[in-house]
Amino acid sequence: MGGRGRSRRTQRKHFRDGRENVWKNSKSDPQQEENGNNTNKPTHWQPFAVENAFFDEYYKEQGIVRAEEWDSFIEYLRRPLPAAFRINSSSQFCIDIRSQLEDEFMKSLQAEGTDGNEAEGIKPLPWYPDNFAWQSSFSRMQLRKNKNLERFHEFLKQENEIGNLTRQEAVSMVPPLFLDVHQDHFVLDMCAAPGSKTFQLLEMIHRTSEVESLPSGMVIANDVDVQRCNLLIHQTKRMCTANLVVTNHEAQHFPSCHLRKNRVNASELGMTELLFDRVLCDVPCSGDGTLRKAPDIWRKWSVGMANGVHCLQLQIAMRGLALLKIGGRMVYSTCSMNPVENEAVVSEILRRCGDSVELVDVSTELPQLICRPGLKSWKMQVRDKSMWLASHKDACKHGRTGIVPSMFPSGQAHIDASDIDQKITPGEICDDGNLGNSSNGDDEGEPNDVLVTEVSSLPLERCMRIVPHDQNTGAFFIAVLHKISPLPVFQTKSNKNPRQPHSDNDEKPKQSEDGEEKDNNGMDVDVLDVTNEESVEATAADACVLYNESDDALLDSNPSKKLKGTEPEQVQTPNKVSTRAEKANDKRKLQIQGKWFGVDPVVFFKDDAILNGIKEFYGIPESFPFSNRLITRNSDTNHVKRIYYTSESVKNVVELNFLAGEQLKITSIGLKMFERQTSKEGTSSPCVFRISSEGLPLLLPHMTKQIACASPVDFKHLLQYKSIKFPDFVDNGFREKIASVSLGCCVVVLNRGNEGSSDPPKVDKSTIAIGCWKGRSSLSVMVTAIDCQELLERLLVRMETEKGSCLPENKPVSESEVNEDSETIIG
């Protein structure tokens, strides 16, 4: 796993190191250090060189922009990237935040300007729906320049941490928009970390859901790196959703949890394998489209960065299509400008899939987004000799075995009889699995001066390129693919370089660190039952290495599909295959036991005594869907600290995963609804599980006990002081209500004038409520400090606009309205 994910982790590290870091420490003179003359001198810092001659040469030759645009293109690439952010459209306060940006910050920041360079300050992105995405022209230093800018910066940080805003590059917001996600869709984000696009997909799933219900769709967010999964979990936790599963797999090997037809329980789930209506395939890439926010890439850039990830990108994309339902849509995207990572991958997808996949033209779906059509011709460059290659024939001619046919517009492998006789060692195979020249050949001269550039016959103009100088953004590539029919089965005939079956004297397959068998090229070796319908889809996910397959057995590069081994008499392969099948069975037995190393098991919570106690304490009716919806990560009920709630769709996926042998490595699932709590006062509560802040919005409409309405004054005081003695409450009715609830967790709802008339209060999307803990003599807020600050600010705004909620002017101020500094608090 570590090897395949290295390129993505390395690239993300480049992003972190380069972001906002346009200065480097100048190297000291070694001779001065030897002479001892450099010990007390101050450190000198120099800006990174925002230029690269090889970059200029490469992209000028590719023609990604017209010659007359080149200077403007480079000028924008060297500028800092404007900050952008997006309003969470499913947030309770999304309209309030948008109004605050439009009516307050937009005007005040425009008046401030930025030293005369930019007068617009902030503005909504014209192509994003409903003015929910914004762009700022200020740098971080400028945000701290004066009071207005500093306040705006604090506003961004606070709302981002709470989850009302997401700070995200503008072009990064585009791919989810083209997915056309609906509320009932199953969505897979294959390479999800750090999670901004996943958050966006969740917003779309929850866009029209009611406060009392959950959408029927779900999102699975996957990433290969465990630590980046933690970042993904932290990012998406702000969404407070029960419709999310976070997994940790290599994207090119993402499991489909396929069940055999003879499984009795399969019909009860309504599905026998995990397929998706939408797939976001934002693959690891060289990242040169992010030069504006990661200027360190300028000095590190080389053509090898793109050439090295092409095959991985193709593997991931093909796996995504295999997991896509017929009629579904997949978006392939990169933050790279290199055609080898973009059009070349899309071309190979279309060639492999034939009529089963269509490249969709969606350039008119966002009319105000300026996009350019994809390229139809490009060339390859080999960095070490500055060698340009126009076709795979040139690559084989000059011994470039690391260059595969899919990197070129035609995608045709060159196998020429004269080349085979003169230059190819018998049995030698290029890295793409086709015959090629030996890298030790005698002909190492420069290529011909005149190269005949290939032109693709595929409709690559339907791809979309976003370039920096069109709308002052980063660079991005997007292709939208529609799956029309099942993918074809890829088989190579045995008359072309047949690989003989392993004999006892053959070199045994290598074994990876996780115990998976590998062939001698380091690729996974699996055997699937050809009667399995999934094999039609799965074999389309082959890597750039073309396997030679017999008519009776299919080889697949997905280790997660090691279900039960294929019967030897069906496959008619050597005994070694049977041994591999037995090993696959052994591994599956381990997975059924939940033995993912370092990951807590996923367990359905079924302790009826605890669950009935929770329902009785909070007055939750039997109609609320708790059955098989509660998850813990600890099988010992006595030591369960947190209980998570899942949607119906997530529950079905978990059950499917159990039946399939726990193929999914789940790192996070569902919404934290209950958490074990003990009182600091030593008082015992009839229910030791409190309602978490994340789960409160979903559970509140169904609660009939442990709930009370507070006046704006008392609610405000709770947010300010966090803990208040019962006699200090201003409203007598609220004081009496709190006295009547049981010790332990309770919910306080802001009384806006109509809630107090009913018991329990009516709840809708605008209801403001907080979780509290009732002790013997006081009521304490169980909300984070930043959430308290946010609610307090929203409450003050609301109290200003709704005059009727404020205290009468002539009402005397009670002692409880005086804070520790004896300053009067205005109700």
C-alpha positions in Angstrom: 0.0 0.0 0.0 2.8 2.4 0.9 4.5 2.1 -2.4 1.4 2.9 -4.5 0.4 5.9 -2.4 3.8 7.4 -2.2 3.3 9.8 -5.2 0.2 11.3 -3.7 1.6 11.7 -0.2 4.8 13.3 -1.6 2.8 15.7 -3.7 0.6 16.7 -0.8 3.8 17.3 1.2 5.0 19.6 -1.5 1.7 21.5 -1.3 2.0 21.9 2.5 5.6 22.9 2.3 5.0 25.3 -0.6 1.8 27.0 0.5 2.3 30.6 1.5 6.0 29.8 1.7 7.6 31.8 -1.1 10.8 32.4 0.7 13.8 30.2 1.3 16.9 30.4 3.4 19.9 31.2 1.3 22.7 28.6 1.5 25.7 29.8 3.4 29.2 29.8 1.8 30.9 26.5 2.8 34.3 28.3 2.8 33.1 31.0 5.1 31.8 28.3 7.5 35.2 26.6 7.4 36.9 29.8 8.3 34.4 30.5 11.1 33.3 33.8 9.5 29.6 32.8 9.3 28.8 32.0 12.9 27.2 35.2 14.0 25.8 36.5 10.8 22.0 36.8 10.5 20.1 34.4 8.3 19.4 35.7 4.8 16.1 34.8 3.1 15.5 34.9 -0.6 12.3 34.4 -2.5 11.8 31.2 -4.5 12.5 31.6 -8.2 9.1 31.5 -9.8 10.4 30.3 -13.2 11.7 27.1 -14.8 13.1 26.9 -18.2 12.1 23.3 -18.7 8.5 24.2 -17.7 8.4 26.9 -20.3 9.9 24.8 -23.1 7.5 21.9 -22.4 4.3 23.8 -22.2 5.1 26.1 -25.1 5.6 23.0 -27.2 2.4 21.4 -26.0 0.4 24.5 -27.0 -1.8 24.6 -23.9 -2.3 28.3 -24.6 -1.9 30.3 -27.7 1.5 32.0 -28.3 0.1 35.5 -27.9 -1.3 34.5 -24.5 1.9 33.0 -23.1 3.1 36.1 -21.3 -0.2 36.7 -19.6 -0.4 33.0 -18.7 3.0 33.0 -17.0 2.4 36.3 -15.3 -0.7 34.9 -13.5 1.1 31.7 -12.6 3.7 33.8 -10.7 1.1 35.8 -8.8 -0.2 34.6 -5.4 -3.5 32.7 -5.6 -6.5 34.6 -4.3 -8.2 33.0 -1.3 -11.5 31.4 -1.9 -14.1 29.9 0.4 -17.6 28.3 0.1 -20.7 28.6 2.3 -22.0 25.3 3.5 -25.4 25.3 1.8 -26.9 22.9 4.3 -25.8 25.0 7.3 -28.6 26.4 9.5 -27.1 29.9 9.1 -26.1 29.8 5.4 -28.5 32.6 4.4 -27.4 34.7 7.3 -23.7 34.3 6.4 -24.4 35.1 2.8 -26.2 38.3 3.8 -23.4 39.2 6.1 -20.9 38.9 3.3 -23.1 40.8 0.8 -24.3 43.6 3.1 -21.4 44.0 5.5 -18.0 42.7 4.4 -18.4 43.2 0.7 -19.0 46.9 1.1 -16.5 47.6 4.0 -13.7 45.7 2.3 -14.3 47.3 -1.0 -14.0 50.7 0.7 -10.7 49.6 2.3 -9.1 48.4 -1.0 -5.7 47.0 -1.1 -3.2 49.9 -1.6 -4.9 50.8 -4.9 -4.1 47.4 -6.5 -7.5 45.8 -6.0 -10.6 47.7 -5.2 -13.1 44.8 -5.2 -12.1 43.2 -1.9 -14.3 40.1 -2.0 -16.8 39.0 -4.5 -19.0 35.9 -5.2 -17.8 33.5 -7.9 -20.2 34.2 -10.8 -20.4 30.5 -11.9 -21.1 29.0 -8.5 -24.9 28.6 -7.7 -26.7 30.9 -5.4 -23.7 33.1 -4.5 -22.4 30.4 -2.1 -18.8 30.6 -3.2 -16.6 33.7 -2.8 -13.1 34.9 -3.7 -11.0 37.4 -1.8 -8.3 39.5 -3.4 -6.4 39.9 -0.1 -3.3 38.1 1.0 -2.9 36.8 4.6 -0.7 39.8 5.5 -3.3 42.2 4.1 -6.0 40.5 6.2 -4.1 41.6 9.3 -3.5 45.1 8.0 -6.4 46.9 9.7 -9.4 46.4 11.9 -11.9 45.6 9.1 -9.6 43.1 7.4 -8.5 41.5 10.7 -12.2 41.1 11.7 -12.9 39.5 8.3 -10.0 37.1 8.8 -11.3 36.1 12.2 -14.7 35.6 10.7 -13.3 33.2 8.1 -11.3 31.2 10.7 -14.3 30.9 13.1 -16.9 29.9 10.5 -14.5 27.5 8.8 -13.8 25.7 12.1 -17.5 25.4 12.9 -18.4 24.1 9.5 -20.4 27.0 8.1 -17.6 27.9 5.6 -15.0 25.8 3.8 -11.8 27.4 2.6 -11.2 25.8 -0.7 -9.5 26.8 -4.0 -12.0 28.1 -6.5 -11.2 25.5 -9.3 -11.4 22.7 -6.7 -15.1 23.5 -6.3 -15.8 22.7 -10.0 -15.7 18.9 -10.3 -18.5 18.1 -7.8 -20.8 20.6 -9.6 -20.5 18.5 -12.8 -21.3 15.3 -11.0 -25.0 16.3 -10.8 -25.5 14.6 -7.4 -29.0 13.9 -6.2 -30.3 13.2 -2.7 -30.7 9.4 -3.4 -27.3 8.9 -5.0 -24.6 6.6 -3.8 -21.4 8.6 -4.3 -17.7 7.5 -4.2 -14.9 10.0 -3.7 -11.9 7.8 -4.6 -9.0 10.1 -3.5 -10.8 12.2 -1.0 -8.3 13.8 1.4 -8.2 16.5 2.6 -12.0 16.5 2.2 -13.2 19.8 0.8 -14.8 18.1 -2.2 -16.2 15.4 0.0 -17.8 18.1 2.1 -19.2 19.6 -1.0 -20.7 16.3 -2.1 -22.3 15.9 1.4 -23.9 19.3 1.0 -25.5 18.1 -2.2 -26.8 14.9 -0.6 -28.4 16.9 2.3 -29.5 19.9 0.1 -33.3 19.2 0.3 -33.5 16.9 3.3 -36.0 17.8 6.1 -34.9 18.4 9.6 -36.5 15.2 10.9 -35.2 12.9 8.2 -32.0 11.7 6.4 -31.4 11.5 2.7 -31.5 8.1 1.1 -28.1 8.5 -0.5 -24.6 8.4 1.0 -21.0 9.3 0.3 -18.0 7.0 0.7 -14.8 9.0 1.0 -11.6 7.0 0.5 -7.9 7.8 0.8 -4.8 5.6 0.6 -3.0 7.3 3.5 -4.1 6.7 7.1 -2.9 10.0 8.4 -4.7 11.8 5.6 -7.8 9.9 6.4 -7.6 11.5 9.8 -7.5 14.9 8.2 -10.4 13.9 6.0 -12.4 12.8 9.1 -11.6 16.1 10.8 -12.8 18.0 7.8 -16.1 16.2 7.2 -16.9 15.9 10.9 -18.0 19.6 10.7 -20.8 18.4 8.4 -22.6 16.4 11.1 -23.9 13.7 8.8 -25.0 10.1 9.2 -24.6 9.5 5.5 -20.8 9.2 5.3 -18.3 6.4 5.5 -14.5 7.0 5.4 -12.4 4.1 4.1 -8.6 3.5 3.8 -7.8 1.7 0.5 -5.7 2.1 -2.6 -8.2 3.7 -5.0 -7.2 1.4 -7.8 -8.1 -1.6 -5.7 -11.2 -0.3 -4.0 -13.4 -3.3 -3.1 -17.0 -3.7 -4.4 -18.0 -6.2 -1.6 -19.5 -8.6 -4.2 -21.7 -11.3 -2.8 -22.2 -14.7 -4.5 -25.6 -15.4 -5.8 -26.2 -18.2 -3.4 -26.1 -15.9 -0.3 -29.5 -16.1 1.3 -29.2 -12.6 2.9 -28.4 -10.8 -0.4 -32.0 -10.3 -1.4 -32.9 -8.7 1.9 -30.3 -5.9 1.3 -31.5 -5.2 -2.2 -28.0 -5.3 -3.5 -25.3 -7.9 -4.1 -22.3 -5.6 -4.6 -21.4 -2.0 -3.9 -21.9 0.1 -7.0 -22.2 3.9 -7.2 -24.4 6.4 -9.0 -21.6 9.0 -9.0 -17.9 8.6 -8.8 -15.5 11.5 -8.2 -12.0 10.5 -9.5 -9.8 13.4 -8.5 -6.5 11.5 -8.9 -3.0 12.1 -7.5 -1.1 14.2 -10.0 2.0 16.3 -10.5 0.1 19.3 -9.3 1.6 21.9 -11.5 -1.8 23.6 -11.7 -1.2 24.7 -8.1 1.9 26.7 -8.7 0.2 29.8 -7.5 -0.4 28.4 -4.0 2.7 26.1 -3.9 5.5 28.1 -5.6 8.0 25.5 -4.4 6.9 23.3 -7.3 8.6 25.7 -9.7 12.1 24.5 -8.8 11.0 20.8 -8.4 9.1 20.6 -11.6 10.1 18.1 -14.3 8.4 16.1 -17.0 9.1 12.9 -15.0 6.5 14.0 -12.4 3.7 13.5 -14.9 5.1 10.5 -16.7 5.5 8.7 -13.3 1.9 8.9 -12.3 0.1 8.2 -15.6 -0.4 4.5 -15.1 -1.6 5.0 -11.6 -4.1 7.6 -12.8 -5.4 5.2 -15.5 -5.7 2.4 -13.0 -7.8 4.5 -10.6 -10.0 5.8 -13.4 -10.7 2.4 -14.7 -11.5 1.1 -11.3 -13.9 4.0 -10.8 -15.7 3.1 -14.0 -15.9 -0.6 -12.9 -17.6 0.6 -9.7 -20.0 2.9 -11.5 -23.6 1.8 -12.1 -24.9 1.7 -15.7 -26.3 5.2 -16.4 -24.0 6.7 -13.8 -21.6 9.6 -14.2 -17.9 9.8 -13.2 -15.8 13.0 -13.2 -12.1 12.5 -13.8 -10.0 15.6 -12.7 -6.5 16.7 -11.9 -4.8 19.9 -10.8 -2.3 19.4 -13.5 -1.8 21.0 -16.9 0.1 18.1 -18.4 -1.8 16.2 -21.2 -0.1 13.0 -20.2 -2.1 13.1 -17.0 -5.2 14.5 -18.6 -6.2 13.9 -22.2 -3.9 10.8 -22.5 -5.7 9.1 -19.6 -9.1 10.0 -20.9 -8.1 8.7 -24.4 -7.1 5.4 -23.0 -10.3 5.1 -21.0 -12.3 5.6 -24.1 -10.3 3.1 -26.1 -10.6 0.4 -23.5 -14.2 1.0 -22.8 -15.4 1.4 -26.4 -19.1 2.2 -26.7 -19.8 1.4 -23.1 -18.5 4.8 -21.9 -19.3 8.3 -23.4 -17.3 11.5 -22.9 -20.0 14.1 -22.1 -19.8 17.8 -23.1 -20.9 19.7 -20.0 -19.2 23.0 -20.9 -22.5 24.9 -21.0 -23.8 23.7 -17.6 -21.9 26.5 -15.8 -22.2 29.3 -18.4 -20.1 31.8 -16.5 -17.2 29.4 -15.9 -14.6 30.0 -18.6 -13.3 26.6 -19.8 -11.2 25.7 -22.8 -11.6 22.5 -24.8 -9.2 19.6 -24.3 -6.2 19.0 -26.5 -6.3 16.5 -29.4 -2.6 16.3 -30.0 0.5 16.4 -27.7 4.0 15.0 -27.5 6.1 13.3 -24.9 9.4 14.6 -23.6 12.2 12.6 -21.9 13.8 14.8 -19.4 17.3 13.3 -19.2 18.1 13.9 -22.8 15.6 16.6 -23.6 14.2 14.1 -26.1 10.8 14.7 -27.7 8.7 11.7 -28.7 5.7 12.0 -31.0 4.6 8.3 -30.8 5.2 5.0 -29.1 7.3 4.1 -32.2 9.8 6.8 -31.3 9.9 5.5 -27.7 10.7 2.0 -28.8 13.2 3.2 -31.4 15.2 5.1 -28.8 14.9 2.5 -26.0 12.5 4.4 -23.8 11.0 1.4 -22.0 9.3 3.5 -19.4 7.0 5.2 -21.9 3.7 3.4 -22.6 1.4 3.7 -25.7 -1.4 5.2 -23.7 0.7 8.3 -23.2 0.3 9.2 -26.9 -2.8 10.5 -28.7 -3.3 7.4 -30.8 -2.5 4.9 -28.0 -1.1 2.5 -30.5 1.7 0.2 -29.4 4.5 -0.1 -31.9 5.4 -3.7 -32.8 7.4 -3.6 -36.1 8.9 -6.7 -37.5 12.1 -5.0 -38.6 12.5 -3.5 -35.1 11.9 -6.9 -33.5 14.7 -8.4 -35.7 17.2 -5.6 -35.3 16.7 -4.1 -31.9 14.5 -6.3 -29.6 15.9 -9.0 -27.5 13.6 -12.1 -27.8 11.0 -12.1 -25.0 11.8 -8.5 -23.9 8.7 -6.5 -23.0 8.3 -2.8 -22.5 6.8 -1.6 -19.2 3.4 -1.4 -20.9 3.5 -5.1 -21.7 4.2 -4.6 -25.4 7.3 -5.5 -27.3 9.9 -2.7 -27.2 13.5 -1.9 -27.6 16.1 -2.7 -25.0 17.3 0.2 -23.0 20.8 -1.2 -23.6 20.4 -0.9 -27.4 23.2 0.5 -29.5 21.0 3.3 -31.0 20.9 6.0 -28.4 21.1 8.9 -30.8 18.8 11.9 -30.9 15.4 11.5 -32.5 14.6 12.7 -35.9 14.5 16.5 -36.3 11.0 16.3 -37.8 8.4 14.6 -35.6 5.0 13.6 -37.0 2.7 14.5 -34.1 -0.2 12.2 -33.7 -3.8 13.6 -33.6 -6.4 11.8 -31.6 -9.7 10.9 -33.4 -11.5 10.8 -30.1 -13.8 13.7 -29.0 -11.3 15.1 -26.5 -12.5 18.6 -27.1 -15.3 17.7 -24.7 -12.8 17.7 -21.9 -12.4 21.0 -20.0 -9.3 22.9 -19.2 -9.2 25.9 -16.8 -6.2 28.2 -17.1 -5.2 30.8 -14.5 -5.4 34.0 -16.6 -9.0 33.5 -17.7 -10.6 34.1 -14.3 -7.7 34.6 -11.9 -7.7 31.0 -10.6 -5.4 28.0 -10.5 -5.2 25.5 -13.4 -7.5 22.4 -13.5 -8.6 19.6 -15.9 -12.0 18.0 -15.9 -13.6 15.2 -17.9 -17.1 13.9 -17.4 -17.8 10.3 -18.4 -21.2 8.6 -18.7 -21.4 4.8 -18.4 -23.9 3.5 -21.0 -23.4 -0.3 -20.7 -21.2 -2.9 -18.9 -17.5 -2.5 -19.6 -16.0 -5.0 -22.0 -13.8 -7.9 -20.8 -10.2 -7.3 -21.7 -8.3 -10.4 -22.8 -5.2 -10.8 -24.8 -5.0 -13.7 -27.1 -2.5 -16.5 -26.2 -0.9 -16.2 -29.7 0.8 -12.9 -28.7 3.6 -13.5 -26.2 1.9 -16.2 -24.2 3.1 -16.6 -20.7 3.6 -20.2 -19.9 2.0 -21.5 -16.7 4.2 -21.6 -13.7 6.2 -24.8 -13.2 7.7 -25.9 -10.0 11.0 -24.4 -11.2 9.6 -21.0 -12.0 10.4 -18.0 -9.8 7.6 -17.7 -7.3 5.5 -14.5 -7.1 6.8 -11.8 -4.9 4.9 -11.1 -1.7 4.1 -7.6 -0.5 4.2 -6.4 3.0 0.5 -7.0 3.5 0.8 -10.6 2.4 -0.7 -10.1 -1.1 0.9 -12.2 -3.8 2.6 -10.3 -6.6 3.8 -11.5 -10.0 7.4 -10.9 -11.0 6.6 -7.3 -12.1 5.1 -6.5 -8.7 1.5 -6.6 -9.8 -1.3 -8.4 -7.9 -2.3 -11.9 -9.1 -5.8 -13.0 -8.4 -8.1 -15.6 -9.9 -11.8 -14.9 -10.3 -14.7 -17.2 -11.2 -15.6 -16.5 -14.8 -19.2 -17.2 -13.9 -19.2 -14.2 -11.6 -21.0 -11.3 -13.2 -18.6 -8.8 -11.5 -15.7 -10.1 -13.6 -17.1 -8.3 -16.6 -16.8 -5.0 -14.8 -13.7 -5.8 -12.7 -11.4 -6.9 -15.6 -11.8 -3.4 -17.1 -9.7 -2.1 -14.3 -6.5 -3.6 -15.5 -3.3 -1.6 -15.0 -1.1 -0.3 -17.8 0.5 -3.8 -17.7 -1.6 -6.0 -20.0 -1.9 -9.5 -18.6 -2.0 -12.5 -20.9 -5.2 -14.3 -19.9 -6.5 -17.7 -20.8 -10.0 -18.1 -22.0 -10.9 -19.9 -18.7 -9.4 -17.6 -16.1 -9.3 -13.9 -15.7 -6.6 -12.0 -13.9 -7.6 -8.9 -12.0 -5.5 -6.3 -10.3 -7.9 -5.8 -7.4 -6.9 -7.7 -4.2 -10.1 -6.9 -2.5 -12.0 -9.3 -4.8 -10.4 -12.4 -3.2 -13.7 -13.9 -2.4 -13.8 -17.7 -2.2 -11.2 -19.2 -4.5 -12.3 -20.5 -7.9 -12.7 -24.2 -8.2 -9.7 -25.8 -9.9 -11.8 -27.9 -12.3 -13.6 -24.7 -13.6 -10.4 -22.7 -14.1 -8.2 -25.5 -15.5 -5.0 -23.8 -14.3 -2.0 -25.3 -12.5 -2.1 -26.4 -8.9 -0.4 -23.2 -7.9 -3.7 -21.4 -8.6 -5.4 -23.6 -6.1 -2.8 -22.7 -3.5 -3.5 -19.0 -4.1 -7.2 -19.6 -3.7 -6.6 -21.3 -0.4 -4.5 -18.3 0.8 -7.3 -16.0 -0.3 -9.8 -18.0 1.8 -7.5 -17.8 4.8 -7.3 -14.1 4.5 -11.0 -13.8 4.2 -11.5 -15.7 7.4 -9.3 -13.1 9.1 -11.3 -10.3 7.6 -14.5 -11.8 8.9 -13.1 -11.5 12.4 -12.5 -7.8 11.8 -8.7 -8.0 11.9 -7.8 -4.9 10.0 -4.6 -3.9 11.7 -4.7 -0.7 13.6 -8.4 -0.1 12.9 -11.2 -0.4 15.4 -13.9 -2.9 14.4 -17.3 -1.7 13.2 -20.0 -3.3 15.5 -23.8 -2.9 15.5 -24.9 -1.7 19.0 -27.6 -4.1 20.2 -27.6 -3.7 24.0 -31.4 -3.4 24.5 -31.1 -2.4 28.2 -29.0 0.7 27.4 -31.0 1.6 24.3 -34.3 1.3 26.1 -32.9 3.4 28.9 -31.9 6.1 26.4 -35.3 6.1 24.8 -37.1 6.3 28.1 -34.9 9.1 29.5 -35.2 11.4 26.4 -38.7 10.4 25.5 -37.8 9.1 22.1 -40.7 7.2 20.5 -40.4 3.6 19.3 -41.1 4.8 15.8 -37.6 6.4 15.7 -35.4 4.1 13.5 -32.8 2.8 15.9 -32.8 -0.8 14.8 -29.4 -1.7 13.2 -28.6 2.0 12.9 -26.4 2.3 15.9 -22.7 1.6 15.5 -19.8 1.3 18.0 -16.1 0.7 17.5 -15.9 -1.5 20.6 -17.6 -4.9 21.0 -17.5 -4.7 24.8 -20.7 -2.9 25.8 -19.5 -2.0 29.2 -16.6 0.0 27.7 -18.5 1.7 24.9 -17.8 5.4 25.0 -19.5 6.6 21.8 -22.5 5.4 19.8 -22.8 6.5 16.2 -25.9 6.7 14.2 -26.1 5.8 10.5 -28.6 6.3 7.7 -30.4 3.5 6.1 -28.1 3.5 3.1 -25.0 3.3 5.3 -26.5 0.5 7.4 -27.1 -1.5 4.2 -23.5 -1.0 3.1 -22.2 -2.1 6.5 -24.4 -5.3 6.4 -23.2 -6.0 2.9 -19.6 -5.5 4.0 -20.1 -8.0 6.8 -21.6 -10.6 4.4 -18.7 -10.1 2.0 -16.0 -10.6 4.6 -15.4 -7.1 5.8 -13.6 -6.1 2.6 -14.0 -2.4 3.4 -11.4 -0.9 5.8 -13.6 1.6 7.6 -11.9 4.3 9.5 -14.9 6.5 10.3 -18.6 5.9 10.0 -21.9 7.7 10.7 -22.8 10.5 13.1 -21.7 10.6 16.7 -25.1 10.6 18.5 -24.5 9.5 22.1 -21.4 9.8 24.4 -20.8 8.4 27.8 -20.7 11.2 30.4 -20.0 11.3 34.1 -20.7 14.3 36.3 -17.9 16.2 37.9 -20.1 16.8 41.0 -20.3 13.1 41.6 -24.1 13.1 41.0 -25.5 10.2 39.2 -27.9 10.4 36.2 -30.5 7.8 35.2 -28.8 7.9 31.8 -25.0 7.9 31.5 -25.2 8.7 27.7 -25.5 12.3 26.8 -26.6 13.6 23.3 -23.7 14.9 21.3 -23.8 18.3 19.6 -23.5 16.6 16.2 -26.5 14.3 16.8 -28.7 16.9 18.5 -30.3 18.3 15.3 -31.4 14.9 14.1 -32.7 13.7 17.5 -34.3 16.9 18.8 -37.5 16.8 16.7 -38.3 13.4 18.2 -37.5 14.2 21.9 -40.4 14.6 24.4 -38.4 14.7 27.6 -35.3 16.6 29.0 -36.1 19.6 27.0 -36.8 23.2 28.0 -37.3 26.6 26.3 -35.2 29.5 27.5 -35.8 33.2 26.9 -33.3 35.1 24.8 -31.7 36.6 28.0 -31.2 33.3 29.7 -30.0 31.6 26.6 -27.6 34.4 26.0 -26.3 34.1 29.6 -25.8 30.4 29.2 -23.6 31.0 26.1 -21.7 33.7 27.9 -21.0 32.1 31.3 -21.2 28.4 30.4 -22.6 27.6 33.8 -25.4 29.3 35.8 -26.9 28.7 39.2 -30.7 28.0 39.1 -31.7 31.1 41.1 -29.8 33.3 38.6 -32.1 32.6 35.7 -34.2 35.6 34.8 -37.3 33.8 33.4 -39.3 32.1 36.1 -41.0 29.7 33.7 -37.6 28.5 32.5 -36.3 28.1 36.0 -39.3 25.9 37.0 -39.0 23.8 33.8 -35.3 23.1 34.4 -36.1 22.2 38.0 -38.5 19.5 36.8 -36.1 17.7 34.4 -34.0 14.8 35.6 -30.3 15.1 36.5 -28.0 14.6 33.5 -28.2 15.7 29.9 -30.9 18.0 28.7 -31.6 20.3 25.8 -32.2 24.1 26.0 -34.1 25.6 23.0 -34.1 29.3 22.3 -37.7 30.6 22.7 -38.5 32.9 19.7 -42.0 33.5 20.9 -43.9 30.5 19.6 -41.9 27.5 21.1 -43.0 28.1 24.6 -46.7 27.5 23.8 -46.2 23.8 23.2 -44.5 21.1 25.2 -42.3 19.7 23.7 -41.5 22.8 21.6 -42.0 22.8 17.9 -38.8 22.3 15.9 -37.8 23.4 12.4 -34.6 24.3 10.5 -34.4 27.7 12.2 -34.6 26.3 15.7 -31.5 27.1 17.9 -30.7 24.6 20.6 -27.8 23.5 22.8 -27.0 20.5 24.9 -26.6 21.1 28.6 -25.9 19.1 31.8 -28.2 19.6 34.8 -26.4 19.2 38.1 -27.9 19.6 41.6 -27.6 23.3 41.7 -26.6 24.6 38.3 -27.0 24.2 34.5 -23.8 23.9 32.4 -23.4 24.2 28.7 -21.9 21.2 26.9 -20.9 23.1 23.7 -17.4 24.1 22.6 -16.2 27.6 23.2 -16.1 28.5 19.5 -19.7 27.2 19.0 -20.8 29.3 21.9 -19.2 32.3 20.4 -20.8 31.7 17.0 -24.3 31.2 18.5 -23.9 34.3 20.7 -23.1 36.4 17.7 -26.0 35.0 15.7 -28.3 35.6 18.7 -27.2 39.2 19.1 -27.9 39.9 15.4 -31.3 38.3 15.7 -32.1 40.2 18.9 -31.3 43.4 17.1 -33.6 42.6 14.2 -36.3 41.1 16.3 -37.1 43.9 18.8 -39.8 41.9 20.4 -37.3 39.3 21.8 -35.4 41.9 23.8 -36.1 42.9 27.3 -38.3 46.0 27.8 -36.2 49.1 28.2 -37.7 50.0 31.7 -37.2 46.5 33.2 -34.6 46.7 36.0 -31.4 44.7 35.5 -31.1 41.8 37.9 -27.9 40.8 39.7 -27.4 37.9 37.3 -27.0 40.4 34.5 -23.8 41.7 36.0 -20.6 39.9 34.9 -17.4 39.4 36.9 -16.1 42.9 35.9 -19.4 44.5 37.1 -20.2 45.6 33.6 -23.9 45.6 32.8 -25.1 43.1 30.1 -27.8 44.5 27.9 -30.5 42.0 27.2 
